[in-house]
Amino acid sequence: YFTVNTFSYTDDVNWDHGKHHVAFGGGYARTQLDANNVYEGNGNFTFSGIYSQTGPNGTSAGGTGEDANLDFLTGAAKTFIQSNNQQSATRMSVPSLYIQDTYHATKKLVVAAGVRWDPGLFPYDYFGRGAAFSQSGLENNVFSTVYPNAPAGSSYYGDPGVRKAFTTNSIWQFSPRLGITYDPFGNGKTVFRAGTAIVYDTPNLFTAEHVSQD
């Protein structure tokens, strides 16, 4: 079962003043993923036929090469994978703010410049499930205060410095952008455009699920 809910709110303001067109605004999104997935809880077998090569030169007696059915009948599995059921209740907030000025410098030249605030708030499990590992903690026999019987070097939400997301948010992410439009003849038939920006992506909710399940 996968249940995804998202709430979002955005608002924009536009202001024309002389040669300037100023736009500013922002948004906020709150999303969650509640999952209860068997995944590979029952186990996953793979049979390829690599153990049934009985003929000369590594081929089967019939000369057809590997036979996965023969491996299956003899119980010779190539791989076996099994994991816990996937249970997660991930949450994530996505706020943003921006401002941009489109300046009509001349009838032929338009310059647009702005900046966007896109903080990286990483998803986390609502119940704080997950674990982190420190090589130095293992070497120095540092044990968790939440689960003292856990192996040295392992830490969990509630241990000093361990957040629910098991990583540090990137609050001060700013995306500057610049665009130029130039009409060399002023008749709208030939236009040159150029632009550049620094942009950030939002992590997938499954990012937190990998931390909480591994």
SULKAQUI-V411978 format. One record per pair of residues at least 6 apart in sequence whose C-alpha atoms are under 6 Angstrom apart, sorted by sequence separation. I is the first residue (numbers start at 0). GAP is how many residues later the second one is. D is the distance in Angstrom with one decimal. If there is no record, write none. Layout:
{{I,GAP,D} {I,GAP,D}}
This chain:
{{14,6,5.8} {52,6,5.0} {53,6,4.6} {54,6,4.3} {58,6,4.3} {103,6,4.5} {156,6,5.8} {14,7,5.1} {52,7,4.7} {53,7,5.9} {102,7,5.7} {156,7,5.7} {182,7,6.0} {13,8,5.8} {102,8,5.2} {182,8,4.6} {13,9,4.5} {101,9,5.8} {142,9,4.8} {181,9,5.6} {12,10,5.6} {101,10,4.2} {141,10,5.3} {181,10,5.1} {12,11,5.4} {100,11,5.6} {140,11,5.2} {141,11,5.7} {143,11,5.2} {180,11,5.8} {11,12,5.8} {12,12,6.0} {100,12,5.5} {180,12,4.6} {11,13,4.3} {52,13,5.7} {99,13,5.6} {179,13,5.7} {10,14,5.6} {99,14,3.9} {137,14,4.8} {179,14,5.3} {10,15,5.9} {98,15,5.5} {137,15,4.0} {178,15,5.7} {9,16,5.8} {49,16,5.8} {98,16,5.8} {136,16,4.1} {178,16,4.1} {9,17,4.0} {48,17,4.6} {97,17,5.7} {177,17,5.5} {8,18,5.4} {48,18,4.4} {97,18,4.1} {177,18,5.5} {8,19,5.3} {48,19,3.8} {51,19,5.9} {96,19,5.7} {133,19,4.9} {176,19,5.7} {7,20,5.5} {47,20,4.6} {96,20,5.1} {132,20,5.4} {176,20,4.1} {7,21,4.1} {46,21,5.4} {95,21,5.4} {132,21,4.6} {175,21,5.7} {6,22,5.5} {48,22,5.3} {95,22,5.1} {131,22,5.7} {175,22,5.9} {6,23,5.2} {131,23,5.2} {174,23,4.9} {5,24,5.6} {130,24,5.7} {174,24,5.4} {5,25,4.1} {130,25,4.9} {4,26,5.6} {4,27,5.4} {3,28,5.7} {3,29,4.6} {127,29,5.8} {2,30,5.7} {46,30,5.0} {2,31,5.1} {45,31,5.8} {46,31,5.3} {91,31,4.5} {1,32,5.9} {45,32,5.5} {90,32,5.5} {1,33,4.5} {45,33,5.2} {90,33,5.6} {0,34,5.6} {44,34,5.9} {89,34,5.3} {0,35,5.1} {44,35,4.7} {89,35,4.3} {43,36,5.6} {88,36,5.3} {89,36,5.8} {127,36,5.1} {43,37,5.2} {88,37,5.4} {42,38,5.6} {42,39,4.3} {123,40,5.6} {40,41,5.7} {123,41,4.4} {39,42,5.3} {40,42,5.1} {39,43,5.4} {40,43,5.3} {40,44,5.3} {37,47,4.7} {36,48,5.8} {120,48,5.1} {36,49,4.9} {119,49,5.7} {35,50,5.8} {119,50,4.7} {35,51,4.7} {118,51,5.8} {119,51,5.9} {34,52,5.4} {118,52,4.5} {34,53,5.3} {118,53,5.9} {33,54,5.7} {118,54,5.1} {33,55,4.4} {117,55,5.4} {32,56,5.7} {117,56,6.0} {32,57,5.2} {116,57,4.6} {31,58,5.5} {115,58,5.6} {31,59,4.4} {115,59,4.9} {30,60,5.9} {114,60,5.4} {30,61,5.5} {114,61,4.2} {29,62,6.0} {113,62,5.9} {29,63,4.6} {113,63,5.5} {28,64,5.8} {112,64,5.8} {28,65,5.0} {112,65,4.5} {27,66,5.7} {111,66,5.8} {27,67,4.3} {111,67,5.0} {26,68,5.7} {110,68,5.9} {26,69,5.3} {110,69,4.7} {25,70,5.2} {109,70,5.8} {25,71,4.0} {109,71,5.1} {24,72,5.8} {25,72,6.0} {108,72,5.8} {24,73,5.6} {108,73,4.6} {23,74,5.5} {107,74,5.5} {23,75,4.1} {107,75,4.7} {22,76,5.7} {22,77,5.3} {21,78,5.7} {107,78,5.5} {21,79,4.4} {20,80,5.7} {20,81,5.0} {129,81,5.4} {19,82,5.7} {122,82,5.9} {129,82,3.6} {19,83,4.7} {128,83,5.1} {18,84,5.7} {123,84,5.2} {18,85,5.2} {122,85,5.5}}
